Amino acid sequence: MAKVLYITAHPDHPQIDSDVCNGWGKLSSGTPFNQLKQEEQNKLNRMGELVDQFVDADKYVFVNPMWNFSFPPVMKAYIDSICVAGKTFKYTSNGPVGLLSDKKAMHIQASGNFYAQGGPFAEFEIGHRHLKMIMEFFAVPSFEGIFIEGVAAKADQAPAIKEKSIQYARELAQKF
Ligand SMILES: Cc1cc2nc3c(=O)[nH]c(=O)nc-3n(C[C@H](O)[C@H](O)[C@H](O)COP(=O)(O)O)c2cc1C
């Protein structure tokens, strides 16, 4: 059975902070992992777990609200954990090559306004396009989007907008 990984804007995704940078610096100058500070070990271990879990899954469902035209910062922290050479991509003499060509991905994003292609705000949307680029970088061949749009701009229609998105999600789920 395919393993589906749901990725949400979870507050526990480690950030690349001074512990992580200091840990990386010490490792690259030869310090053994078990001699890093406990907090450095904990954060690097968790980032390693996240990328291993990502590689181990077959299908990804990213879910987030739009915040200021993108996903919340903890989702970016997650992306920072999974962009690892040798795990999700590798460097070759012809440049980087993605390693996840047998996966599928879906992105569910809710927003207060409308960002559909061809509309006046299409270019403002950078969260879905950022994730799309990351999936392409990893060579994930399939990336669908479900956009629950306009829940603030048309607040009176929010229940209908959500219901329509649920129906669409059910349709996509049949072939995901
Ligand atoms: C901090 C913050 C920033 C937001 N930024 C945007 C935005 O840039 N564009 C937009 O259309 N909606 C924006 N919204 C609205 C949310 O995307 C919207 O409320 C949410 O997706 C709806 O989910 P809910 O029904 O669970 O509240 C923002 C909301 C918050 C709290």
The ligand as an ORCA input file, in Angstrom:
! r2SCAN-3c Opt
* xyz 0 1
  C      -1.281     36.141      8.768
  C      -2.237     35.944      7.644
  C      -1.861     36.323      6.372
  C      -2.743     36.135      5.304
  N      -2.332     36.484      4.045
  C      -3.171     36.285      3.000
  C      -2.786     36.661      1.677
  O      -1.689     37.145      1.406
  N      -3.655     36.460      0.689
  C      -4.888     35.903      0.886
  O      -5.617     35.742     -0.061
  N      -5.263     35.512      2.128
  C      -4.440     35.695      3.192
  N      -4.835     35.331      4.451
  C      -6.120     34.649      4.616
  C      -5.944     33.156      4.797
  O      -5.257     32.579      3.722
  C      -7.334     32.522      4.970
  O      -7.960     33.111      6.062
  C      -7.234     31.058      5.240
  O      -6.625     30.378      4.193
  C      -8.625     30.480      5.412
  O      -8.541     29.388      6.232
  P      -9.562     29.249      7.458
  O     -10.923     29.122      6.846
  O      -9.099     28.039      8.157
  O      -9.384     30.536      8.244
  C      -3.997     35.540      5.527
  C      -4.353     35.147      6.818
  C      -3.499     35.353      7.870
  C      -3.913     34.926      9.249
*
